[in-house]
């Protein structure tokens, strides 16, 4: 089955529920995602939260982020686009697990769930472009 769907969401924490619902709606279309859907939705939600928290410092701006979900029968590709502060890929690292404190594990979870994580900046229409890939 081939999937290619996208939607834009307000850049705010309250949009995370809508983003998770959109992902579930799209992923439900193919039974291949049945066992991994919760993990993939978690990775997407963590990435979207990081956009709100880091690209926009948690401040409402009226901007939107675009989420694309594509599946070609072998690879799921989730792309997130935003116009926030440019990401510095070499500074994006999960914290050490033995550093016990609340929060800060989003990039760790994303890296554990997805097979590939690619950060791009300076896109034509967007500032940041995050690509999450998972092979099936």
Backbone as JSON, one array per atom type, in Angstrom:
{
  "sequence": "XXXXXXXXXXXXXXXXXXXXXXXXXXXXXXXXXXXXXXXXXXXXXXXXXXXXXXXXXXXXXXXXXXXXXXXXXXXXXXXXXXXXXXXXXXXXXXXXXXXXXXXXXXXXXXXXXXXXXXXXXXXXXXXXXXXXXXXX",
  "N": [[0.84, -1.19, 0.0], [0.45, 2.26, -0.69], [1.01, 5.31, 0.9], [0.46, 8.76, 1.24], [0.21, 11.5, 2.84], [-0.51, 14.73, 4.2], [-0.52, 17.43, 6.58], [-1.11, 20.59, 8.15], [-0.32, 22.11, 11.28], [-0.99, 24.18, 14.12], [1.74, 25.74, 15.75], [2.05, 24.82, 18.72], [1.79, 23.47, 22.01], [-0.73, 22.43, 22.53], [-1.51, 21.39, 20.11], [-0.46, 18.89, 19.89], [-2.07, 16.67, 20.5], [-3.8, 16.63, 18.3], [-1.93, 16.12, 16.29], [-1.03, 13.56, 17.0], [-3.46, 12.17, 16.66], [-3.9, 12.55, 13.9], [-1.69, 11.11, 12.88], [-2.3, 8.5, 13.8], [-4.7, 8.08, 12.42], [-3.79, 8.04, 9.76], [-1.87, 5.93, 9.82], [-3.43, 3.76, 10.53], [-4.51, 2.9, 8.2], [-3.0, 0.92, 7.01], [-2.28, -2.38, 7.79], [0.33, -3.14, 8.42], [1.44, -1.45, 10.26], [0.35, -2.07, 12.69], [1.62, -3.28, 15.0], [3.6, -1.46, 15.61], [2.57, 1.06, 15.79], [2.02, 2.69, 18.12], [4.62, 3.29, 19.01], [5.68, 4.7, 16.79], [3.94, 6.88, 16.68], [4.57, 8.04, 19.12], [7.26, 8.81, 18.62], [6.86, 10.74, 16.59], [5.26, 12.6, 18.01], [7.06, 13.4, 20.0], [9.02, 14.63, 18.41], [7.5, 16.74, 17.33], [6.87, 18.12, 19.68], [9.43, 18.94, 20.38], [9.89, 20.8, 18.38], [8.06, 22.82, 19.08], [9.07, 23.46, 21.63], [11.85, 24.01, 21.27], [12.45, 25.19, 18.68], [10.71, 27.27, 18.74], [10.79, 28.21, 21.29], [8.7, 27.6, 22.99], [6.87, 29.62, 22.72], [3.86, 31.14, 21.59], [3.23, 31.83, 18.16], [1.68, 31.97, 15.94], [2.54, 30.65, 13.75], [2.7, 27.69, 11.64], [3.34, 24.14, 11.64], [4.28, 21.68, 9.35], [3.3, 18.37, 8.7], [4.24, 15.53, 7.06], [3.33, 12.32, 6.03], [4.49, 9.44, 4.66], [4.39, 6.33, 2.94], [5.74, 3.6, 1.31], [5.33, 0.91, 1.17], [7.59, -0.34, 2.01], [9.12, 1.44, 3.43], [8.55, 3.82, 5.93], [8.18, 7.25, 5.95], [8.37, 10.11, 7.74], [7.94, 13.49, 7.7], [8.74, 16.61, 9.07], [8.16, 20.03, 9.02], [9.15, 23.34, 9.74], [9.17, 26.88, 10.62], [10.73, 27.94, 12.56], [13.42, 28.86, 14.87], [16.57, 28.12, 13.44], [17.62, 24.75, 13.49], [20.47, 23.24, 15.02], [22.05, 20.69, 13.99], [24.3, 19.19, 15.04], [24.18, 19.8, 17.71], [22.03, 18.5, 18.7], [21.32, 16.08, 20.73], [20.6, 13.09, 22.51], [20.14, 13.07, 26.08], [22.23, 11.6, 28.61], [21.23, 8.47, 29.91], [21.71, 7.89, 32.57], [21.63, 10.3, 33.78], [19.53, 11.32, 35.76], [16.51, 12.84, 35.62], [13.52, 14.77, 35.13], [12.04, 14.8, 31.9], [13.57, 15.54, 28.64], [14.16, 13.23, 27.2], [13.19, 12.86, 24.69], [14.64, 12.94, 22.16], [16.15, 10.66, 22.53], [14.18, 8.61, 22.58], [13.11, 8.95, 19.98], [15.34, 8.26, 18.42], [15.64, 5.58, 19.17], [13.3, 4.41, 18.24], [12.97, 5.06, 15.5], [14.58, 4.26, 12.36], [16.23, 5.97, 11.01], [17.24, 9.34, 11.34], [17.1, 12.52, 10.12], [18.28, 15.79, 9.9], [17.56, 18.79, 8.32], [18.29, 22.08, 7.23], [17.5, 25.46, 6.24], [15.69, 25.22, 4.09], [13.74, 25.87, 1.13], [11.01, 26.84, 1.48], [10.71, 26.48, 4.17], [12.29, 26.65, 7.4], [13.37, 24.63, 9.04], [13.69, 21.12, 8.53], [12.8, 18.05, 9.33], [13.43, 14.66, 9.05], [12.12, 11.53, 9.55], [12.7, 8.12, 9.44], [11.53, 4.79, 9.0], [12.02, 1.41, 8.51], [10.23, -1.29, 7.0]],
  "CA": [[0.0, 0.0, 0.0], [1.16, 3.53, -0.71], [0.38, 6.38, 1.68], [1.11, 10.07, 1.1], [-0.72, 12.47, 3.41], [0.12, 15.8, 4.96], [-1.42, 18.36, 7.25], [-0.43, 21.62, 8.93], [-0.81, 22.26, 12.65], [-0.47, 25.34, 14.85], [2.92, 25.43, 16.56], [1.73, 24.98, 20.13], [1.68, 22.18, 22.69], [-2.1, 21.92, 22.44], [-1.67, 20.71, 18.81], [0.12, 17.54, 19.92], [-3.16, 15.68, 20.45], [-4.23, 16.59, 16.89], [-0.86, 15.48, 15.52], [-1.11, 12.12, 17.3], [-4.68, 11.66, 16.02], [-3.63, 12.51, 12.46], [-0.78, 9.99, 12.62], [-3.04, 7.24, 13.98], [-5.66, 7.98, 11.32], [-3.05, 7.65, 8.56], [-1.22, 4.63, 10.0], [-4.46, 2.73, 10.62], [-4.88, 2.48, 6.84], [-2.21, -0.24, 6.6], [-2.06, -3.25, 8.96], [1.75, -3.32, 8.71], [1.78, -0.57, 11.39], [-0.4, -2.47, 13.87], [2.46, -3.53, 16.17], [4.55, -0.36, 15.87], [1.9, 2.36, 15.7], [2.21, 3.51, 19.32], [6.0, 3.78, 19.01], [5.84, 5.7, 15.74], [3.19, 8.07, 17.11], [5.39, 8.64, 20.18], [8.41, 9.49, 17.99], [6.35, 11.94, 15.93], [4.83, 13.56, 19.03], [8.28, 13.95, 20.62], [9.63, 15.54, 17.44], [6.66, 17.94, 17.25], [7.07, 18.84, 20.93], [10.74, 19.59, 20.31], [9.74, 21.99, 17.53], [7.41, 23.84, 19.91], [9.93, 23.84, 22.76], [13.18, 24.51, 20.92], [12.45, 26.09, 17.52], [9.87, 28.43, 19.06], [10.95, 28.5, 22.73], [7.42, 27.44, 23.67], [6.07, 30.84, 22.59], [2.92, 31.14, 20.47], [3.64, 32.76, 17.12], [0.76, 31.95, 14.81], [3.13, 29.8, 12.71], [2.29, 26.3, 11.56], [4.32, 23.13, 11.25], [3.69, 20.74, 8.4], [3.66, 16.97, 8.93], [4.0, 14.64, 5.92], [3.51, 10.89, 6.32], [4.55, 8.7, 3.4], [4.76, 4.92, 3.08], [5.77, 2.99, -0.02], [5.28, -0.54, 1.3], [8.84, -0.81, 2.61], [9.7, 2.46, 4.31], [7.73, 4.92, 6.4], [8.92, 8.5, 6.04], [7.61, 11.19, 8.36], [8.7, 14.73, 7.57], [8.21, 17.76, 9.8], [8.7, 21.29, 8.51], [8.76, 24.5, 10.55], [9.85, 28.14, 10.31], [11.29, 28.44, 13.82], [14.87, 29.07, 14.9], [17.25, 27.01, 12.76], [18.21, 23.69, 14.31], [21.9, 22.99, 14.83], [22.03, 19.23, 14.13], [25.35, 18.63, 15.9], [23.84, 20.07, 19.11], [20.84, 17.74, 19.07], [21.77, 14.78, 21.23], [19.86, 12.67, 23.71], [20.94, 13.14, 27.29], [22.63, 10.29, 29.14], [20.15, 7.87, 30.69], [22.02, 7.9, 34.0], [21.36, 11.67, 34.24], [18.12, 11.15, 36.14], [15.7, 14.04, 35.82], [12.32, 14.76, 34.29], [12.15, 15.36, 30.56], [14.83, 15.46, 27.92], [14.41, 11.93, 26.58], [12.53, 12.8, 23.38], [15.55, 12.54, 21.08], [16.52, 9.27, 22.78], [13.08, 7.77, 22.1], [13.05, 9.05, 18.52], [16.46, 7.48, 17.89], [15.4, 4.16, 19.41], [12.13, 3.96, 17.49], [13.14, 5.23, 14.06], [15.82, 3.72, 11.81], [17.09, 7.06, 10.54], [16.78, 10.68, 11.68], [17.88, 13.46, 9.31], [17.94, 17.2, 10.1], [17.96, 19.69, 7.24], [17.91, 23.47, 7.49], [17.57, 26.38, 5.1], [14.87, 24.79, 2.96], [13.18, 27.01, 0.4], [9.8, 27.39, 2.1], [10.73, 26.2, 5.59], [13.61, 26.81, 8.0], [13.81, 23.31, 9.5], [13.07, 19.98, 7.88], [13.21, 16.85, 10.04], [12.97, 13.45, 8.36], [12.17, 10.31, 10.37], [12.48, 6.95, 8.57], [11.44, 3.47, 9.62], [11.93, 0.36, 7.5], [9.3, -2.4, 7.29]],
  "C": [[0.89, 1.25, 0.0], [0.33, 4.57, 0.05], [1.16, 7.66, 1.43], [0.11, 11.13, 1.57], [0.04, 13.53, 4.18], [-0.95, 16.72, 5.55], [-0.59, 19.39, 8.0], [-1.14, 21.81, 10.26], [-0.22, 23.53, 13.25], [0.72, 24.9, 15.69], [2.61, 25.79, 18.0], [1.52, 23.6, 20.73], [0.28, 21.59, 22.57], [-2.37, 21.23, 21.1], [-1.18, 19.27, 18.84], [-0.94, 16.45, 19.87], [-3.65, 15.52, 19.01], [-3.19, 15.87, 16.02], [-0.88, 13.97, 15.75], [-2.33, 11.5, 16.62], [-4.51, 11.54, 14.52], [-2.75, 11.31, 12.12], [-1.51, 8.66, 12.75], [-4.03, 7.01, 12.84], [-4.96, 7.5, 10.05], [-2.49, 6.24, 8.7], [-2.22, 3.48, 10.1], [-4.83, 2.18, 9.24], [-4.11, 1.25, 6.36], [-1.91, -1.1, 7.82], [-0.59, -3.48, 9.3], [2.17, -2.51, 9.94], [1.15, -1.02, 12.7], [0.48, -2.62, 15.11], [3.39, -2.38, 16.53], [3.89, 1.01, 15.93], [2.16, 3.24, 16.92], [3.63, 4.09, 19.38], [6.2, 4.89, 17.99], [5.12, 7.0, 16.12], [3.96, 8.79, 18.22], [6.57, 9.41, 19.57], [7.97, 10.79, 17.31], [5.95, 13.0, 16.96], [6.03, 14.19, 19.73], [8.96, 14.95, 19.69], [8.83, 16.85, 17.36], [6.81, 18.78, 18.53], [8.4, 19.57, 20.94], [10.7, 20.83, 19.43], [9.14, 23.12, 18.36], [8.38, 24.37, 20.96], [11.22, 24.52, 22.33], [13.18, 25.48, 19.73], [11.66, 27.36, 17.8], [9.93, 28.83, 20.53], [9.63, 28.45, 23.49], [6.49, 28.63, 23.54], [5.11, 30.75, 21.41], [3.31, 32.19, 19.44], [2.62, 32.9, 16.0], [1.3, 31.12, 13.66], [2.5, 28.41, 12.73], [3.5, 25.42, 11.3], [3.58, 22.17, 10.34], [4.21, 19.35, 8.72], [3.26, 16.19, 7.68], [4.24, 13.21, 6.37], [3.41, 10.15, 5.0], [4.96, 7.26, 3.69], [4.66, 4.28, 1.7], [5.73, 1.47, 0.03], [6.53, -1.13, 1.92], [9.4, 0.17, 3.62], [8.68, 3.54, 4.62], [8.62, 6.14, 6.52], [7.98, 9.56, 6.6], [8.48, 12.43, 8.28], [7.97, 15.84, 8.33], [8.93, 19.0, 9.28], [8.24, 22.41, 9.44], [9.6, 25.7, 10.14], [10.45, 28.76, 11.56], [12.78, 28.72, 13.72], [15.56, 27.88, 14.26], [17.85, 26.02, 13.76], [19.7, 23.59, 14.01], [22.07, 21.48, 15.07], [23.09, 18.65, 15.06], [25.09, 18.88, 17.38], [22.65, 19.25, 19.6], [21.28, 16.32, 19.42], [20.88, 14.38, 22.4], [20.74, 12.79, 24.94], [21.24, 11.72, 27.76], [21.53, 9.76, 30.05], [20.43, 7.87, 32.19], [21.9, 9.3, 34.6], [19.87, 11.74, 34.57], [17.48, 12.5, 36.44], [14.5, 13.95, 34.88], [12.62, 15.38, 32.93], [13.49, 15.1, 29.89], [15.13, 14.14, 27.25], [13.79, 11.8, 25.19], [13.45, 12.35, 22.26], [16.04, 11.11, 21.27], [15.44, 8.34, 22.23], [12.99, 7.78, 20.57], [14.14, 8.18, 17.9], [16.29, 5.99, 18.08], [14.29, 3.6, 18.52], [12.37, 3.99, 15.98], [14.49, 4.67, 13.61], [16.78, 4.81, 11.35], [16.43, 8.39, 10.9], [17.69, 11.67, 10.95], [17.37, 14.88, 9.58], [18.44, 17.99, 8.89], [17.51, 21.1, 7.63], [18.02, 24.26, 6.19], [16.84, 25.85, 3.88], [14.24, 26.02, 2.32], [12.0, 27.65, 1.12], [9.79, 27.27, 3.61], [12.14, 26.41, 6.12], [14.18, 25.44, 8.37], [13.01, 22.22, 8.82], [13.63, 18.73, 8.56], [12.6, 15.65, 9.33], [13.19, 12.25, 9.28], [11.84, 9.13, 9.47], [12.44, 5.67, 9.39], [11.2, 2.45, 8.51], [10.98, -0.74, 7.95], [9.59, -3.57, 6.39]]
}
